[in-house]
Amino acid sequence: MKRLLTLCGVILLLALSSCASKVYYTIGMSENDFLKQNRKKVTSIKHTRNYTIYLQGDGYQGSWYFYFINGVLDEVNQGRRGSDFIIENR
């Protein structure tokens, strides 16, 4: 009986973890290819003639932003850009 309960628990955990909404992307992919795979997982939050920003999540911790420039995925981050480093040649 204990084995059966353990097996049921493991199956339940596997089923729940496989339902996580993962967004599939590659830098440089087209916006159309991105939307074919992820249309139900992301929402458009900004759209202009030259760029579009999509959001996966609710905008808080664990959310991802996808930046398309001229229809090509250019950048993915969590709403904060990394530091810009200036390298001096001495």
C-alpha positions in Angstrom: 0.0 0.0 0.0 2.9 2.4 0.9 4.5 1.7 -2.5 1.3 2.4 -4.3 0.9 5.8 -2.5 4.5 6.6 -3.2 4.1 5.8 -6.9 1.0 7.9 -7.1 2.8 10.8 -5.5 5.7 10.6 -7.9 3.3 10.4 -10.9 1.4 13.4 -9.6 4.6 15.4 -9.2 5.8 14.6 -12.7 2.5 15.5 -14.2 2.5 18.9 -12.4 6.0 19.7 -13.3 5.5 18.9 -17.0 2.7 21.5 -17.2 5.0 24.4 -16.5 4.7 27.0 -19.2 8.1 27.3 -20.8 8.8 29.7 -23.5 11.0 28.4 -26.4 13.2 31.0 -28.1 16.5 31.6 -29.8 18.1 34.9 -30.2 17.7 35.9 -33.9 14.5 34.0 -34.5 11.7 35.7 -36.3 8.7 37.1 -34.4 6.3 34.8 -36.4 8.3 31.7 -35.4 8.3 32.8 -31.8 4.5 33.4 -31.8 3.8 30.0 -33.4 5.4 28.3 -30.4 4.5 30.7 -27.6 1.3 32.6 -28.5 -0.6 31.4 -25.4 2.4 31.8 -23.0 3.2 35.5 -23.7 1.4 38.8 -23.9 2.3 41.8 -26.0 3.0 44.8 -23.8 4.5 47.3 -26.3 4.2 47.5 -30.0 5.6 50.1 -32.4 6.5 50.1 -36.0 10.1 49.0 -35.3 9.9 46.9 -32.1 7.7 44.8 -30.0 8.0 43.6 -26.4 6.4 40.5 -25.1 6.1 39.5 -21.5 5.9 36.0 -20.0 4.6 36.1 -16.4 2.9 38.9 -14.4 5.7 41.5 -14.5 7.1 40.5 -11.1 9.8 38.1 -10.0 10.2 35.2 -12.5 8.9 37.2 -15.5 10.8 37.4 -18.8 10.7 40.2 -21.4 11.3 39.4 -25.1 12.5 42.3 -27.3 11.9 42.1 -31.0 13.5 44.7 -33.3 12.3 44.7 -36.9 10.7 41.3 -36.3 13.8 39.6 -35.0 14.4 38.6 -31.3 17.2 40.8 -30.1 17.2 40.6 -26.3 15.7 38.6 -23.4 15.9 39.8 -19.8 13.9 40.1 -16.6 13.1 43.7 -17.1 16.5 45.0 -16.1 19.4 45.5 -18.5 22.8 44.4 -17.4 25.5 46.9 -16.6 27.2 48.5 -19.5 31.0 48.0 -19.3 33.4 50.5 -20.7 36.7 49.0 -21.6 39.6 51.4 -21.8 42.5 50.7 -24.0 45.6 51.9 -22.2 
